[in-house]
Amino acid sequence: MTPAAPRGRDTADRPGGGPAPGEGRGPGHGPGAAGGGPAGPLLGDGERDRLGERLHHALTAFVDSPRDSVAEAAEVLEATERQLIASLRDRRAALRAGWQENGDPEGPGPDTEQLRLTLRTYREVTERLLRA
């Protein structure tokens, strides 16, 4: 297990991360690539494990200290919310930067293939959130 990067992201969460299972990684596969890119896991393995351990601890402590157990579970949910929001903000910024050079949506930008991959990533992330 590798430690989580800042804000619960690992290297696979950054734009241009590894390819999705079954997808090759060649020229032209940048920030919009599925799998390890912006559509990959919202939290790194380390952060998910850490939050999961805290929740498990809260659940197992209930018999001995119900009020403290519920308070800890509430804190875990709050921490999870903060991590997810930070991760989504970072992904949104990375996606936007990939197709809006210097913040100008009408300026010169990426080719059509890169735009297609970016659009696919927007769709995948949004659909995952809608299913949650």
Solvent accessible surface area in square Angstrom, and as a share of the most:
residue,aa,sasa,rsa
1,M,182,0.81
2,T,97,0.56
3,P,119,0.75
4,A,39,0.30
5,A,35,0.27
6,P,105,0.66
7,R,129,0.47
8,G,2,0.02
9,R,57,0.21
10,D,37,0.19
11,T,88,0.51
12,A,39,0.30
13,D,4,0.02
14,R,124,0.45
15,P,55,0.35
16,G,31,0.30
17,G,12,0.11
18,G,34,0.33
19,P,60,0.38
20,A,16,0.12
21,P,135,0.85
22,G,92,0.88
23,E,60,0.27
24,G,59,0.57
25,R,99,0.36
26,G,32,0.31
27,P,138,0.87
28,G,47,0.45
29,H,60,0.27
30,G,14,0.14
31,P,37,0.23
32,G,0,0.00
33,A,3,0.02
34,A,9,0.07
35,G,26,0.25
36,G,11,0.11
37,G,0,0.00
38,P,1,0.00
39,A,10,0.08
40,G,6,0.06
41,P,60,0.38
42,L,26,0.13
43,L,13,0.06
44,G,1,0.01
45,D,74,0.38
46,G,14,0.13
47,E,14,0.06
48,R,101,0.37
49,D,55,0.29
50,R,104,0.38
51,L,9,0.05
52,G,39,0.38
53,E,116,0.52
54,R,62,0.23
55,L,75,0.37
56,H,115,0.51
57,H,117,0.52
58,A,1,0.00
59,L,114,0.57
60,T,84,0.49
61,A,27,0.21
62,F,101,0.42
63,V,134,0.77
64,D,130,0.68
65,S,36,0.23
66,P,66,0.42
67,R,204,0.75
68,D,95,0.49
69,S,6,0.04
70,V,93,0.53
71,A,49,0.38
72,E,40,0.18
73,A,32,0.25
74,A,58,0.45
75,E,91,0.41
76,V,7,0.04
77,L,128,0.64
78,E,97,0.43
79,A,6,0.05
80,T,33,0.19
81,E,92,0.41
82,R,139,0.51
83,Q,40,0.18
84,L,55,0.27
85,I,69,0.35
86,A,16,0.12
87,S,0,0.00
88,L,47,0.23
89,R,142,0.52
90,D,30,0.16
91,R,7,0.02
92,R,123,0.45
93,A,63,0.49
94,A,22,0.17
95,L,4,0.02
96,R,114,0.42
97,A,70,0.55
98,G,22,0.21
99,W,75,0.26
100,Q,26,0.12
101,E,87,0.39
102,N,154,0.79
103,G,55,0.53
104,D,65,0.33
105,P,75,0.47
106,E,156,0.70
107,G,24,0.23
108,P,115,0.72
109,G,41,0.39
110,P,37,0.23
111,D,92,0.48
112,T,110,0.64
113,E,70,0.31
114,Q,22,0.10
115,L,74,0.37
116,R,117,0.43
117,L,1,0.01
118,T,4,0.02
119,L,123,0.61
120,R,47,0.17
121,T,0,0.00
122,Y,66,0.25
123,R,124,0.45
124,E,36,0.16
125,V,15,0.08
126,T,69,0.40
127,E,72,0.32
128,R,75,0.27
129,L,76,0.38
130,L,140,0.70
131,R,169,0.62
132,A,119,0.92
